[in-house]
């Protein structure tokens, strides 16, 4: 009996190979009725039914496989093919995407499955392009035209099409509700920006004297003896280093004395004044070819400010879905509780003056309450991890 069923299975495979789906289907169904069906044979049965244009029977065969094995990549792709053939591209894409999402964790794959996954990937890309064209046409027909690059509508459409992710505020230590999740803030929103930018040359002069003294710099991300080891690719790495102007909320006397123009420029800015914690200000030094990996800041109650001072070409900062080129002397103000990363893809060093300010949407009462709250947190956790700000 078993030998007969094995021979029947071989005859079914041979029928598929010679393009005879009816004979193949008959063989596989006979084996299934005998109670000897396997997932592999049901996948072959589904293919035979598809070739015979019997989508309902193909779905039934795949149901048996997926009910028992929901992550079967072959079955997921075949289910997508069925919906593609039924002219339901959105359903087809959902099954292809399910297979593509599982594939990286599936270990070594046979060549035919790799080919099927590549085909599914191409189908997803084509469906995305078709979908985008339909959306563009709808906007055009309404007389709106394509949305402007960098606009909220463009970002929303990119997220819808899977070209971008949703990036929300995800501070690692403290979240304050109700604050707008804006990656970058306009320079024009802050009346102090123009005055600070005008002092760039004087600040840069002090910076160059510091850069001549390598011993003055320390790694930006440092291990702490009283805390578990940090998982960071730049841990204790001078490729990303800093010259701190404040420590535990107070000016570092020796460092501040070397930078009187810089300290004067910072004095009147709306920086938090929190005992033991703020202000935070430093020169952030990123060596040639260094990438700061994606990360989130500790708080969403502040904004991080960069005054770029020494900036070679090919330096970028990404916050959420927005990437900006770093330009000398032009302020960059961003919410570091949103995922961000930075690149120096040049062969020279990049340096910015980095400091924090209160978010403008916090009123004075909130700022005073947060100051007292953070001071209380500091007293409760003496010797805690220093705040890591910005990129």
N, C-alpha and C positions, 0 to 999 in steps of 0.2 A: 504493500500500500504506500509506504513512504517513498519507495523508489519510483512508483507510478506518479506520485505528486511532484517529486523532484523533476522527473522527465516532463511533466505537464508545465512546471514553472519554466523550464528551459525552452519549451516550445512557445510559451507566451513571450518570453524575452526575444526569441528569434522572430516571432511575428511582429513585434514592435520594430525591430531593426529593419525588417523588410517592408515596413509601411502598411501592415495589415492590422489596424487597431481592433477590428471586430474579433479576429481570432485571438488576439492577445487578451482582450477583455474576457472572452469566454473562458480561457484557460485560468486566468487569475480569479474570476468569480467562482469557478468550480473548486479551486483550492480553498477559497474562503468559506464556501458552504460546507466543506469537509472539516471545518474547524482547524485548519492548518495555516490560516492566513497570518502574515507577519506585517510589520510596518513597512518593510521594504517592498513586499508584494503589493500592498495597498497603494504605495506611492506609484508603482508601475501601473496599477489599475487606474489610478487617477489620470495618469498620462494617456493611457489608452482611451479612456472616456473623453478626455479633452480632444484627442485627435479625431474621435468620432462625433465631435460637436455635441456631446451630452454633458453639459455643464453641471446639471443637477446630480448626476451619478458621480461625477468627479468630486463635487463638494462632499457627498456622502462618504466617499472613500477617505478624503482628507480629514473629515470630522473624526473618523475612528483613530487616525494617527494623532491628531492634535489633542483630542480628549485625553489620551494616555500620555502624550509627550508634547506639551505646548511649545517647547523650544526647538522642535525639529526644524532645522533650517530648510531642508528640502520642501517640507510641507508648507512652510510659511511662504516660500517663493512661489510654489505652485498655486497656492491660494491667491496670491497677488496676480499671477498670470490669468487665472480664471476671471477675476474682476476686470483685468485689462481687456480680455477678449469680450467681456460683456459691456464694454464701453463705459466703465466706471473708474476713471483714472484716480480719483481721490481715494477710493477704497483700495485700489491696487497699490498705491503708494504707501498706505498705512501698513499693509502686510510686508511690502519690501523693506520699509524702514524698520519694522520689528526684526526682520532677519538681519539686516545690516547692524542693528544695535547689539544683537547677541553674538555676531560672528567673532569679534575680537576676543571673546572669552571662551571660544569653542575649541581652542587648541589647534593642532595641525589639521588642515582640511584637505580633502581629496581634490584633485585638479578640476573635476567636473563641477564640484560645488563652488570652487573659487570662480570659475567661469560664470556660473549662475548668479553669484553675488555681484560680480562686475556688471552683468547685464541688468540686475536689479538697480544697481547704483546709477547706471546710465538712464534707466527709466525714471528714477526719482528726479534726476537732474533735468531731464526733458520735460517732465510734468511740471517741475518748478518754473521752468522757462515759459511754458505755455500758460501757466497760472499768472505769472507776472505780466505777460503780454495782455492777458484778459483784463487785469486790473488797470494797466496803463491805458488800455482802450476805453475802459469805463470812465476814467478820469478825463481823457481827451474828449470823449463824446459829451461830457458835462461841461466842456469848455474850461477845465481847470488846468490841463497840461500836467507834465510830470512834476512831482513835488521837488522842492529845492534840495540839493545835497546837504546833508547835515540837519535837515528839519525833523521835527518830531514825527511828522507823517512818514517821511522816508524811513526813519528808524522803525516805526511801527510796521511798515510794509516789509522791511528786512527781517524783523522778528517773525512776522507771519509766514514768510517764505523760508524760514530756517537759516537765513544768512547771518543772523545775529542772535545773541542771547538776551534774555531779560536780566539786567543788572540792577539790583536793588541795594539800598544801604544795608550793610552787614557788618557793623562795627564789632570787633572782637571782644570788647569789654563793657561798653555802655551804649544803650540805644535810647534815644529820646524821640517819642512818637510825634508824628504830624509835621515833620520837616521835609520839604520838597527834595526829591532825589534828582538833583541836577548835577551832571558830571563836572562841567566847567561853569564858572560864573563870569559874566562880562566885566572887563576891566572898568568900563564906564560906570558901573554900579557903585564904585568906591572912590570917594573924592580925594583920597590920599595917594592913589596910584601914580598919577603924573608926577607929583613931587618926589616920590621915592625913585621912580625911574630916572629922574633928572640927576639923582645922586649916584648913579651907577658907576661913573668914572672914579669918583672918590672911593667908593666901596671896593671897586676892583683893584685899585692901587694897594689898599690894605691886604686884600686877598692874595695878591701876587707875592707879597713879602712872606705871608704864611706858607704858601706853596713851596717856597724855597727851603722850608724847614720840615722835612718829612716826619720828624719826631713829633711835630705838633698835631698830626692827624691820628685818629684812631678808627678802627673798623666801625662801620655804622651799626652792624648787627653783631653783638658780642655775647659770648657765653657768660652766664651768671652762676657763681658757685652755689648759691642758695635756691636755684631753680632748676627744673629738669632741662636737659639739653634741647635747644631749639632745632627744629627741622627747617633749615634754610640753606640754600645753595651758596649763599655769600656769608655764612657764619664765620666771624673772625677773619674775614677776607679784606685786605686793604684795597681791593679793586673798587669797593664802595666804602668810602670813609667819610669822616666828618671832623670839622673843627667847631666844637660847641661853644656858643657864647653865653649860654645859661645852663645851669645844672640845678635840679630840684627847685626850679622857680626863681633862682637868684643868679645874678651875673657872676660868671667865673672870672675872678678878679684879674688873673694874669692874662687870660684870653681877651677880656674886655679892654684891658689897657693897650693891647696891640691893635685894637679896632675902634678908636674913638669916633670916627666918622660913621661907621656902621651902627654903633650903639646909639649915636645921636639920631640917626635915621629911623631906628626902630622905636625910639622913646615914645613917640606920640601916636603910634599905630594902635588899633583896637584889639590888642592881644589880651587874652585872658590873664588875670593876675590871681593865681591860685597858690596859696602857700604850699611849698613842697612839690609843686607840679609844673606850674606855668609862670612866666612865658617859656616857650620853646623857640629857640632860634639857633641856626648853625649854617656853616658853609657845607653843602653836600657835594662830595667829590666822586665822580663816576669816571673810572679809568677807561681808556680806549678798549673797544670791543666788549664792554660789559653790559649784561642784561639783568635788570632787576625783575625777578619773576612776579607773576600776578599775586597780589595780596590785598588785604583790607586793613585799614587803620583801626585804632582802638575805640574811637569816639565818633559820633555823628553831630556833635554840638559845636564843632569847629570846622573851619576851612583851612586848607594848607595853601600857602603862597610860595611861589618860586619867582625870584628875581634872577633871571639867567645872566651870568657875568662873563664866563668863559665858555663859549659854545661853538664847537666845530660843526661841520655839516653832518647830517644824518643822525641827529639826536631827536628822539620822539618821546612823547608821553601819552599813554592811553589811559583813559578813565571811562569805565563802562564800554559803550560802543563808539566812543569818540576818541580819535587819535589826532593830536596836534604836534606840529613841528616846533621844536624849541628855538626861539629867536632871541639873540642877544638883546638885553635891556628891555624886553617886553614881558610884563608880568603874566604869570599863569596862576589862576586861583581855582582850586578844585576841592571836591568833597572826597576825602581819602577813605571814607567808610564804604565807598563804592569800589569794586575791584579795579585795581590800577597796576600798571607796570611801566617800565622805562627802558629805553635802549640808548646806548652810545655806540653806534655802528661806524664810528670814525677811528682814526689812528691817533687821536689826541684826547686830552682830558676835558671833561665837561664839569663845570662848577656852577651851582646856583646858591643864592642866599635863600634859605628855607626857614619859614616861620609860620606860626599859626595865628588865626584871628577868630574872634567870635563869629558865628553865623549871623548874618544881618537880620534873619527872621526870628531871632531870639530877642525878646524885649528886655528892658533893664531889670525888671523883677525876676524874670527867668534866669538871667545871667547871675544875679546875686544869689539866687537859690542854688543854682548849679555850682557856684563857687563854694558855698558852704558844704554842699553835698560832697564834692570832690575832696575838699579838705578833710572831711570826716572819714572818707574812704582811705585817704592817705594815712591818717592817724591809726586806723584799724589795721592797716597792712604796712607797717614800717619795713623799709628795706625791700619793697616790692619792685617788680620789674619796671624799668624806666620806659616811658612812653616812646614808641617808635613812630615818628611822624613822617608821612609823605614818602616821596621817592627821590 
